[in-house]
Amino acid sequence: MTYPPPRLRENILLAPYTTLGLGGPARYFLDPQTVEEIASALRWARQEGLSVHLLGGGSNTIFADAGFPGLVLHIALRGLSCREEGGHIYVTAAAGEVWDDLVRHCVERGWAGLECLSGIPGQVGAAPIQNIGAYGQEVAAALHALTALDRASSQEVRFAGAECRFAYRQSRFKGADRGRYLITTVTFRLLPGGRPAVRYAELQRYLEQTSPGAGPPALGEVRAAVLALRRRKSMVVDPADPHSRSVGSFFLNPVLSPEAVDHLEARWLQGGGSGPLQRFSAAEGVKVPAAWLVEQAGFPRGYRRGGAGISAHHCLALVNYDGTTRELLALAREVREGVRARFGIWLEMEPEVVGAA
């Protein structure tokens, strides 16, 4: 017999635990602070026949208005350690650490490898699942290894970075092993005194404009630039900014073959489009900016439907303007159907929808 976790709570409203500010109550809610507490809670949930949802920073989650009828585990594992070896710094962070706090910690110490990922909301444990990336940098490039709890056996397993099967916004934890593991720690391999990654054109232009004629930027300058660019787009969570009540980018950039892109461009021009189809090269093929597709399909910045809308600052952010999950998902469906009608592409949503919407 497994007994309920001692700190278990009931009927906890989920909206405050998400960046969208949406979602009804969880039947049961626990913020486990140790791996043992997580394993015990999972055993109890199996015994009770309860569904379990793992919640980090709530920046990639959309809860139903009715809430979640099972157990929500709000991961609260904490801890940070560092070691130096072979000219690199290995930083190990517990899954419940705030992602941007980790990035700031590393940048302030001159450790290169995560600086362009500044300002991304959420927790460390969620970062590898979808291989978060921004401004020309991805978690996969710096991730050395991680540990995860096998939810069925309650055993901890270690995965080297190469074993995580990273791709664009993808990993084994989001694909073949979805729902099997719970990430507990992540170790990053960073370069002390390393130069920042400045590969993204928008970031390069910003740095040139703000520091004309200056030499190579420092890590802190790149972090500040990334945060400034994100704030322009309301992509930094800020209670004073109503446009930041979102999950960030709502749709993934479609990755197509060169032949598919040529067909897409022909369809664009035949439909009366002017100018070239926007695209950029990627390791997996050719990416077409989802924001461009959304806007060209007739959904400009500031588009509203009831209590949900497209951000006034970025076409990829769907914002909660004191609405409901139902309204937000209806807007998402309208946008997806509009893009499919115009371009023949069904956009993939980035956030996870939890519960019956």
N, C-alpha and C positions, 0 to 999 in steps of 0.2 A: 504494500500500500504506500503510495506517494501522497504526501499531504500538500495542500496549497502553500505556495511560497509565503513566508511570513509578512512580506511587505506588499503583497498583492492588493490592488485597489479595484473597485468596481465602478462601472458607468462613468468613465472619465471622458470628457469632451476632447476630441482629437484635433479640432481646428487650431488651437493654440500651438500645437506641436508641428505645424506645417508652415512653409513659407507662403502658401496660398491663403491660409486662414480659413480653410473649408473642411468640413467633415463632422459627422455626428459622433456619438459616444462609442467607446470600446466597452464591450461587456466586461472584460478583465484587462488590467493594465499593470505592467511591472517595469521598473527601470533597473535591470540587473547590473550590479557593480563588479561581479566576479564571473569567471568562466563557470565555476561550480554552480553559481546561482542560475546561470543560463541553462546549464544541463539539467538541473533539478526542475526548473520551470517547464522545459520541453517534455520531460518525462511525465510531469503532472498533466500537461495538456493532452498528451497521447492517451493517458489513462482516462481522461474525461471526454475524449473524442472532440477536442476543440481545435479549430483552425488557429494557426499562429501566423502573425505578421511581424516581421522584423522592421523596426523603425529606427532610423538614424536621425539626421537633422531635418527630415521632412521636406527636403528641397526637391525631391523627385517623386513625390507621392501625392496622389489625389484620393482622398477618402470619400466614400459615398455620404450623402446627406443622412442616410439612416445609420451611419456608423459601421462598426465591425462587430459581428456577433461572437468572435472568439477572443483570443489572447493577443494583445499587442505588447511586444517586448521592445521597449525604448532603450537601446543599448547605451550603457553608461560606464563602460570600461575606460579607465584613465591610466595614463602613464607615458613617459617619454624617456628614452635612453639613447646615448650616442657612443660610438667607438670609432677609433681611427685605425685604418689598416690599408697598407699598400697605396698611400697617397690619397685615399678617399675617406669620407665620413659616412658611416652607416648609422642612420637615424631610425630607430624603431619606435613607432607610436601605437598606442592602444586604439582599438576601433572607435571608441567613443570620443576621442579627442576632436575638437573642432578643426576642420580642415584649414581654414585661413589662419588660425592661430599657429598651426604647424608651419605653414609657408612663411609667415612673418618671422617666426623663430629662426628658421634656416637662413632667410635673407639677411636678417640682422647680424648673423654670425659669418656672413660671406660664403655660404655654401650654395653653390649653383646647382640647378636642376629642376626647381619647382617654381621659379619666380613668375613665370607667365600664367601660372594657375592661381594667382592671387585673386581674392574676392569671390571665389566660387563657394557658395554656401554648402552646408552639409558636414558630415563627419568623415574621418579618415577611413573607416571601414567600408564606406560605400564607394570610395574613389576608384578602387580597382574593378568593381563590378561592371561599371559601364565605361571603364577606361576614360575618365574625364579628361577633357582637353580644351585648350583655348589659346588663341594668339600664337599658334605654331608649336605648341608643346603639349605632350600627352603624359599621363601618369606612367604608361608602359615604359617609357624611356628611362625613368629613374627608379622604377620598382625593382628591388633586388630579390625579395622573397616576402611571403606572408604566411601566417598560421591561420587555420580555420578549424572550427568545430564541426565534425560530421554529426548532423542532427539526428541521424538514426542510431549511431553507435556511441555517441557522446565522447568520441576520441578526437584529440587534436591532430591535425595533419599539416605538414609544411609543404608549400609549393614554391619552387623557384620562379622567378619572373617569367622565364621561358616556358614554364608549364602552365601558365595562366591563359594561354591561347588568346592573346590580345589582338583586337582588330579595331576598326573605327567604331567607337562607342560600344565596344563589345568585349566579352571575355567568356571563359568557360562558366563563370558563376552567373552569367546572364543567359547563357546558351544551354549547352548539354547538361551542365550540373546545376541548373537553376533550382533553387530551393533546397539543395542538398547540404550546402555548407553555410556556416555563419563565420564570417571573417572576424578574428579576434585581435591580431596585430599585423602591422605592415612595416616592412623595413625598406628604406630608400637608400640608394647609393648616390651620394652627392660629391661634388668636387669643391674642396675648400679653395677660395681665391679664384674660382673659375669665372669666365666671362659669361654674361647672361645670353640667353637665346633670343635673338632679335631677327626672326625670320618672317614674321607676318607683316604684310605691306602696310596695313593700317597703323600698326605699332611703330614701324619704322618712320612713317610720315609724322606721327605725333611727336616722336623724339626729336626729329629734325626741326620741327616747327618750334618746339619749346626750348631746345638747346642748339640753335644753329651754330655750326662751326665747332662744336665741342667734340672731344675725342670719344672713344667708345664709352657707352653708358655703363654705370655701375649697377649692381644688382638692385640696390634700393631705388635707383631712378627708374628702372624697368618696372619694378613693383608699383611704384607711384603712378607711372604712366598707365599701366594696365587697370589699376583701380579707377583712375580718372576716366578712361574710356568706358569702363563698365558702368560707372555712375551716370555718364551721359545717356546710356541706354536703359537706365533703371535696372541694371543687372547686379547691383549690390543691394542686399536686403537692408532696408532703411525704413523704420516705422513712420518717418516724416514724408516718405515718398509713396503716394498711393499707387504709382505704377510699378512698384517693386513687389507687389503681392502676387507673385507668379512662381513658376517653377523654372524660370530662366527660359532657355530655348525649348519650345514645346514640340517642335518637329525636327527630325533628323534630316541632314542634307542627303538627298538621294545620291547613291554612288552607281554610275552607269558605265557600260562599255562604250568605247568610242563610237561604235556603230549606232548604239541606242541614242547617244547624244546627237549624232547627225540627224536621226529621224526626229528627235525632239525639236531640233532647230528648224527643220523643214516644217514641222507642224506649227511652230511659233510664227514663222514668216507667212505661211499660208493663211493663218488666222488673223493676219493684219498686224502682227508685231513689227516694231521698227527697232533697228539696232541689233547687234549680235546677242545671241543667247549667252547669259553669264555662265561661266564654268571655271574650274581650276583643277589642275592635275593632283592626283593623290595616289598613294601606293596601291590602293585597291582598284583604281580605275579613274573615272572622271567624276568629280563632285559638281553638282548643280546646286547653288545656294537655295535652300528652302525658303528663305526670306524673300528672295526675288520671285520665286514661283507664287508665293502667297500674295504678294503685292500685285503682280501682273494678272493674277486670277480675279482681281477686283476686291481685295481686302486690304485697304491702306491702313497706315498707322492711325489709331484713334477710332477705328471701326467698333461699334458697340451693338450688343444684342442683350437688352435687359441689364442684368447685373454683372455681365461678363463682357470683355472687350479685348481688342488688340491694343497693346501698349502704344501710347503716343510717341514712344521713342524707339521701338523696335518691333518689326513685323512678326518675329518669331515668339514673342512673349504674349501669352494669353493671360489676362489679368482679372483677378476677382475684384470687382467694384461693388462690394457689399451684396453679392449675388449668392448663388447656390452652386453646388457641384453639378446639378442637372443642367443649369444654364451654361456653365463653362463647357461641359462635354457636348452640349448641343451646338455651341459655337465652334468647337473643334471639328465636329462632324460636318458642319456647314462649310468650313474652310477646306477640309479634305475633299469633300465632294466638288467644290468649286475648282480646286486644283486639278482633280481628275478630269472634270469636264473640259477644262482648258488645255491641259497638257497630257492627259492620259497617264498620270502618275498618282498613285495612292500614297500619300505621305505617311511615314511611320512616326507614331507618337513616341517621344522620349520618356515621359513620366509613366509611372505604374498606377493604374486605377485599381483601388482596393475596395471590395464590397460591391453589392448590387446597387448600381447607380440609377 
